[in-house]
Amino acid sequence: MICLAATMPDLNGSWTGTVNVDGNNYTENFVFRVDGDKLTGTTNQDQDDPRPINPGKINGTDLTFSVSNKDGETFQFTGKYYAAGDSVSLNTVYEDKKLHVLLKRVADK
């Protein structure tokens, strides 16, 4: 018998990484909440107010979700959770530029 709980990724919690846009680095912060195959949470860039993650999906280690900014623009994210490195690789498009950010888990305080 296979224990499915042991094979499901544990994305729950806080994650952070840096994205480079036109030579400028921005800190991206995410708080992920997983409920079955549903992915929700919040995100913020640098010190901006947190924005809700529009309900997304998690399928094994693959994840998809979107975030709307304060101007109403919606950004689609696709990514993968790497349990071995405790990291999340995310891709999105901003102003016709493909962006990538590697998130690392934020240790509990």
C-alpha positions in Angstrom: 0.0 0.0 0.0 1.3 3.4 -1.0 1.0 6.3 1.5 -0.3 9.2 -0.7 0.3 11.8 2.1 4.1 11.1 1.9 4.1 11.8 -1.9 2.2 15.0 -1.9 4.2 18.2 -1.9 4.1 20.4 1.1 3.9 23.9 -0.3 2.1 25.2 2.8 4.0 28.1 4.3 6.1 31.2 3.4 8.5 31.4 0.4 10.7 34.1 -1.0 12.9 34.8 -4.0 14.3 37.5 -6.3 13.2 38.3 -9.8 15.1 40.5 -12.2 13.1 42.9 -14.4 15.1 45.1 -16.7 18.2 45.1 -14.5 16.3 45.7 -11.3 15.9 43.1 -8.6 12.7 42.7 -6.7 12.0 40.5 -3.8 8.9 38.3 -4.3 7.2 36.8 -1.2 4.5 34.1 -1.3 2.4 32.4 1.3 1.0 29.2 -0.1 -2.0 27.3 1.3 -2.8 23.9 -0.2 -6.2 22.1 0.3 -6.3 18.9 -1.8 -5.5 20.1 -5.3 -6.5 23.7 -4.6 -3.8 26.3 -4.2 -4.5 29.7 -2.6 -2.5 32.2 -0.4 -1.0 35.7 -0.8 1.9 37.3 -2.5 3.7 40.7 -2.3 6.7 42.3 -3.9 9.2 44.0 -1.7 7.1 45.9 0.9 3.8 46.1 -1.1 0.6 45.1 0.5 -0.2 41.4 0.1 -2.4 40.4 -2.9 -4.5 37.3 -2.8 -3.5 34.4 -5.0 -6.5 33.6 -7.2 -7.4 29.9 -6.6 -5.1 27.8 -8.6 -4.3 24.1 -8.9 -1.6 21.7 -7.8 -1.1 18.5 -9.6 1.7 16.4 -8.1 4.6 18.8 -8.1 3.2 21.1 -10.8 1.3 24.3 -9.9 -0.6 27.0 -11.7 -2.3 30.1 -10.3 -2.8 33.8 -11.1 -2.4 37.0 -9.2 -4.1 40.4 -10.0 -2.2 43.5 -9.2 -3.7 46.7 -7.8 -4.3 48.0 -11.3 -6.4 45.0 -12.2 -3.8 43.3 -14.4 -3.7 39.5 -14.0 -0.5 37.5 -14.2 -0.5 33.7 -14.8 2.1 31.7 -13.0 3.2 28.1 -13.7 5.7 26.3 -11.6 7.2 23.2 -10.1 7.9 22.2 -6.5 11.3 20.5 -5.9 11.1 18.7 -2.6 14.8 17.7 -2.6 15.9 21.3 -2.7 12.9 22.7 -0.9 12.4 25.2 -3.7 9.7 26.4 -6.1 10.5 27.4 -9.6 7.9 29.9 -11.0 7.5 31.4 -14.5 5.3 34.3 -15.6 5.1 37.0 -18.3 5.3 40.7 -17.6 5.1 43.3 -20.4 5.9 40.6 -23.0 9.0 39.5 -21.0 9.3 35.9 -19.7 10.3 36.1 -16.0 11.6 33.4 -13.7 11.9 33.3 -9.9 13.3 30.6 -7.7 11.6 30.6 -4.3 13.1 29.2 -1.1 11.1 28.3 2.0 11.2 30.9 4.7 12.2 29.3 8.0 9.7 29.5 10.8 10.6 32.0 13.5 
